[in-house]
Each structure stands twice: as C-alpha cells, then as structure tokens.
Amino acid sequence: MEEKSLSAQVYEKIKAGIISLKYPPGSVLKERELSESLGVSRTPVREAIQRLSQESWLVPGEGKRMQVRPVTIADVHEIIQIRNLVEYAALDDLLKNGEPRVAAGQLDSILNEMKSATEVYTLTTLDLKFHYLVVESMKNERLLRFWSTVQDEVLRMGLLMLKRKDRWGEVISEHERLVEMLWNKDAEKTRLAMKEHLENSYAALIRDPAGCLKN
C-alpha cells in the first residue's frame, strides 16, 4: 500500500471484508492480526477501526475487543421495510411516468448475467445492480443518494441470504417474473411480483442460512 491515505486504504479493505463476510458478523478483529495480514503498522489499522466503529460496522465485544456488528432480526426488518418503501415508489413512478419496456430490457440484461453467475458475491452484486436500476429509473437524486447509504447493508444481507444455494433459483425466478410483468406493462402484477420477492427475501433471511442472526 502507498503511504498516502494509508488509513483510508486500510479502512476500505477492512470494510470490504466486513461486507463480503470475510469477517463474519460477530467476529473479533484484532489490531495485530489485521496489521500483519495487511502488511501495515498498527496506527492506520487503529484509525480504520475507530472510523468503522463510528459508522457502527464495529461494536465493542467481550473484554473491550472490537467485533463486527452482528445482524439482528430488527436489522433485517428495517432494511426490508426501507426497500419496500423505496422500491415500490420507484416502481410506481416507472409504471406511471417512465418507459417500462425500456427498463425491462435493461433489467433482463442484468438477469441474464445473474443466470450465468457461479459465485455468491457475483450473484449478489448483480441482484443489487438490478434493484439499483429500478430505483435509478425514478430520476430522484435525493432518493438515490439516500438509497446509496444503505447499499452496503443490503449487500451484506444479500450475501447472508444467498449462502443457502437453493435460494439462487428462487431469486432468478422472482426476477424473471418481475421483468415479464414490467414488459407487459401490467402494473398490478408487477407490484405483486416485487412484493412477493421482498417478502421471500425477508423470509429467507429470517431462516438464517449463514447462522449469523441475533435476536
């Protein structure tokens, strides 16, 4: 790593590890071990840990050791609730004021990539891209900025959910139905497809396939 902005680089690497589940929820992060694995001194690691703590990615654990913030059932509920509010609003706007078939074509292109995915991280990031496009179609910059603030949490939860590989096929099918109904400009069935997809995602997360959820 370059000396310039070293603590920022360390921060990005540790945060990426938290989101990608390299450092699972509840795992303890130790300065010395991080310093050795990243090949840096402990000072930038300490600064990165402090920043991640301020952002609530890390929380105090036993013996004052810092641990990756666990994912709770309340967290899952809040994120799905946010997704319901934002994605329904975006979908309604797209159906009423946008070009549903243009969007359906773009979403279908992402869906084809999802079908070819062989790694959970690839599938999950494509899923995130799919839903981001729906929100982006609303052309509401403030909403998009807000949406961007929860994307990292959505990604981490998506990775936890898709640990259960039989969910992969379900996710693909749910997205196929959403694209099909959008292409048909069937507002009621498009909304229903989104509702069922988000409800199924919530149920799959609550089943806790990664064994990481806390009450």
C-alpha positions as CSV (number, residue, x, y, z in Angstrom):
1,M,0.0,0.0,0.0
2,E,1.1,3.6,-0.6
3,E,1.9,5.7,2.4
4,K,-0.5,8.4,1.2
5,S,-4.0,7.9,2.6
6,L,-2.9,4.7,4.2
7,S,-5.5,4.7,6.9
8,A,-8.2,5.3,4.2
9,Q,-7.0,2.3,2.2
10,V,-6.9,0.1,5.3
11,Y,-10.4,1.3,6.2
12,E,-11.7,0.4,2.7
13,K,-10.1,-3.1,2.9
14,I,-11.5,-3.9,6.3
15,K,-14.9,-2.6,5.4
16,A,-14.9,-4.6,2.2
17,G,-14.0,-7.6,4.3
18,I,-17.0,-7.0,6.6
19,I,-19.4,-6.5,3.8
20,S,-18.2,-9.6,1.8
21,L,-18.4,-11.7,5.0
22,K,-14.6,-12.3,5.0
23,Y,-15.1,-11.0,8.6
24,P,-18.5,-12.5,9.5
25,P,-20.9,-10.8,11.8
26,G,-19.8,-11.2,15.4
27,S,-16.2,-12.0,14.6
28,V,-13.5,-10.2,16.6
29,L,-11.0,-8.0,14.8
30,K,-7.6,-7.6,16.4
31,E,-5.2,-4.8,15.5
32,R,-2.1,-7.0,15.5
33,E,-3.6,-9.7,13.2
34,L,-5.0,-7.0,10.8
35,S,-1.7,-5.2,10.8
36,E,0.1,-8.4,9.8
37,S,-2.4,-9.5,7.2
38,L,-2.5,-6.1,5.5
39,G,1.2,-5.5,5.8
40,V,1.0,-2.2,7.6
41,S,1.7,-0.7,11.0
42,R,-0.9,-0.7,13.7
43,T,-1.5,3.0,13.6
44,P,-3.5,3.0,10.3
45,V,-5.3,-0.1,11.5
46,R,-6.3,1.6,14.7
47,E,-7.5,4.7,12.8
48,A,-9.5,2.5,10.5
49,I,-11.1,0.6,13.4
50,Q,-12.0,3.9,15.0
51,R,-13.7,5.1,11.8
52,L,-15.6,1.8,11.3
53,S,-16.7,1.9,15.0
54,Q,-18.1,5.4,14.4
55,E,-20.0,4.1,11.4
56,S,-21.3,1.2,13.6
57,W,-19.7,-1.5,11.4
58,L,-17.7,-2.5,14.5
59,V,-19.0,-2.6,18.1
60,P,-17.4,-3.4,21.4
61,G,-17.4,-7.1,22.3
62,E,-16.2,-9.0,25.3
63,G,-13.1,-7.7,27.0
64,K,-13.4,-4.4,25.1
65,R,-12.4,-6.2,21.9
66,M,-13.9,-4.8,18.7
67,Q,-16.2,-7.2,16.8
68,V,-18.1,-7.0,13.5
69,R,-21.6,-5.7,14.3
70,P,-24.0,-8.7,14.3
71,V,-27.0,-8.7,12.0
72,T,-30.2,-8.8,14.1
73,I,-33.8,-9.7,13.2
74,A,-34.6,-6.0,13.7
75,D,-31.9,-5.0,11.2
76,V,-33.4,-7.3,8.6
77,H,-36.9,-5.9,9.3
78,E,-35.7,-2.3,9.0
79,I,-33.8,-2.9,5.7
80,I,-36.7,-4.8,4.1
81,Q,-39.0,-2.0,5.3
82,I,-36.8,0.6,3.6
83,R,-36.7,-1.5,0.4
84,N,-40.4,-1.8,0.4
85,L,-40.9,2.0,0.7
86,V,-38.2,3.0,-1.8
87,E,-38.6,0.3,-4.4
88,Y,-42.4,0.4,-4.5
89,A,-42.2,4.2,-5.0
90,A,-39.7,3.8,-7.8
91,L,-41.7,1.0,-9.5
92,D,-44.9,3.0,-9.3
93,D,-43.2,6.0,-10.9
94,L,-41.7,3.8,-13.6
95,L,-45.0,2.3,-14.5
96,K,-46.8,5.7,-14.5
97,N,-44.2,8.1,-15.9
98,G,-41.4,6.1,-17.3
99,E,-40.7,3.6,-20.0
100,P,-41.4,0.1,-18.6
101,R,-40.3,-1.8,-21.6
102,V,-37.0,0.0,-21.9
103,A,-36.4,-0.7,-18.2
104,A,-37.5,-4.3,-18.6
105,G,-34.9,-4.7,-21.4
106,Q,-32.1,-3.3,-19.2
107,L,-33.2,-5.5,-16.3
108,D,-33.3,-8.6,-18.5
109,S,-29.7,-8.0,-19.5
110,I,-28.7,-8.0,-15.8
111,L,-30.9,-11.0,-15.2
112,N,-29.0,-12.9,-17.9
113,E,-25.8,-12.2,-16.1
114,M,-27.3,-13.4,-12.9
115,K,-28.2,-16.7,-14.6
116,S,-24.6,-17.2,-15.5
117,A,-23.2,-16.4,-12.0
118,T,-21.3,-19.2,-10.3
119,E,-20.2,-17.2,-7.2
120,V,-22.4,-15.9,-4.5
121,Y,-20.7,-12.5,-4.5
122,T,-21.2,-12.1,-8.2
123,L,-24.9,-13.1,-8.0
124,T,-25.5,-10.8,-5.0
125,T,-23.8,-7.7,-6.6
126,L,-25.8,-8.3,-9.8
127,D,-29.0,-8.5,-7.7
128,L,-28.1,-5.2,-6.1
129,K,-27.4,-3.7,-9.6
130,F,-30.9,-4.9,-10.7
131,H,-32.7,-3.2,-7.9
132,Y,-30.5,-0.1,-8.1
133,L,-31.6,0.3,-11.7
134,V,-35.3,0.2,-10.6
135,V,-34.6,3.0,-8.1
136,E,-32.5,4.9,-10.5
137,S,-35.3,5.0,-13.0
138,M,-37.2,7.4,-10.8
139,K,-34.6,10.1,-11.5
140,N,-34.9,11.4,-8.0
141,E,-31.3,12.4,-7.0
142,R,-32.1,12.8,-3.3
143,L,-33.8,9.4,-3.1
144,L,-30.9,7.9,-5.0
145,R,-28.4,9.4,-2.6
146,F,-30.4,8.0,0.4
147,W,-30.6,4.6,-1.3
148,S,-26.8,4.6,-1.7
149,T,-26.4,4.9,2.0
150,V,-28.0,1.5,2.7
151,Q,-26.5,-0.4,-0.2
152,D,-23.6,-1.9,1.8
153,E,-26.0,-3.3,4.4
154,V,-28.3,-4.6,1.6
155,L,-25.3,-6.3,0.0
156,R,-24.1,-7.9,3.3
157,M,-27.6,-9.2,4.0
158,G,-27.9,-10.5,0.4
159,L,-24.7,-12.4,0.8
160,L,-26.0,-13.9,4.1
161,M,-29.3,-14.9,2.4
162,L,-27.7,-16.5,-0.6
163,K,-25.5,-18.7,1.5
164,R,-28.4,-21.0,1.0
165,K,-27.8,-22.1,-2.6
166,D,-31.3,-23.3,-3.3
167,R,-32.4,-19.7,-2.9
168,W,-30.5,-18.8,-6.0
169,G,-33.0,-20.4,-8.3
170,E,-35.9,-18.8,-6.5
171,V,-34.2,-15.4,-6.8
172,I,-33.8,-15.9,-10.6
173,S,-37.4,-16.9,-11.0
174,E,-38.7,-14.0,-9.0
175,H,-36.7,-11.5,-11.1
176,E,-37.9,-13.2,-14.3
177,R,-41.5,-12.7,-13.2
178,L,-40.8,-9.1,-12.4
179,V,-39.2,-8.4,-15.8
180,E,-42.0,-10.2,-17.6
181,M,-44.8,-8.3,-15.8
182,L,-42.9,-5.0,-16.4
183,W,-42.5,-5.8,-20.1
184,N,-46.3,-6.5,-20.3
185,K,-46.9,-3.1,-18.6
186,D,-49.1,-4.9,-16.1
187,A,-48.9,-2.6,-13.1
188,E,-50.8,-4.7,-10.6
189,K,-48.8,-7.9,-11.3
190,T,-45.5,-6.0,-11.4
191,R,-46.2,-4.6,-8.0
192,L,-47.2,-8.1,-6.8
193,A,-44.0,-9.6,-8.2
194,M,-41.9,-7.1,-6.3
195,K,-44.0,-7.6,-3.1
196,E,-43.5,-11.4,-3.2
197,H,-39.8,-11.1,-4.0
198,L,-39.2,-8.8,-1.0
199,E,-41.3,-11.0,1.3
200,N,-39.5,-14.1,0.2
201,S,-36.1,-12.4,0.7
202,Y,-37.2,-11.4,4.3
203,A,-38.3,-15.0,5.0
204,A,-35.1,-16.4,3.6
205,L,-33.0,-14.1,5.8
206,I,-35.0,-14.9,8.9
207,R,-34.4,-18.6,8.3
208,D,-30.7,-17.6,8.9
209,P,-28.9,-19.8,6.4
210,A,-25.5,-18.5,7.5
211,G,-26.2,-19.0,11.2
212,C,-25.4,-15.3,12.0
213,L,-28.6,-13.7,13.0
214,K,-29.1,-12.4,16.6
215,N,-32.4,-11.6,18.3
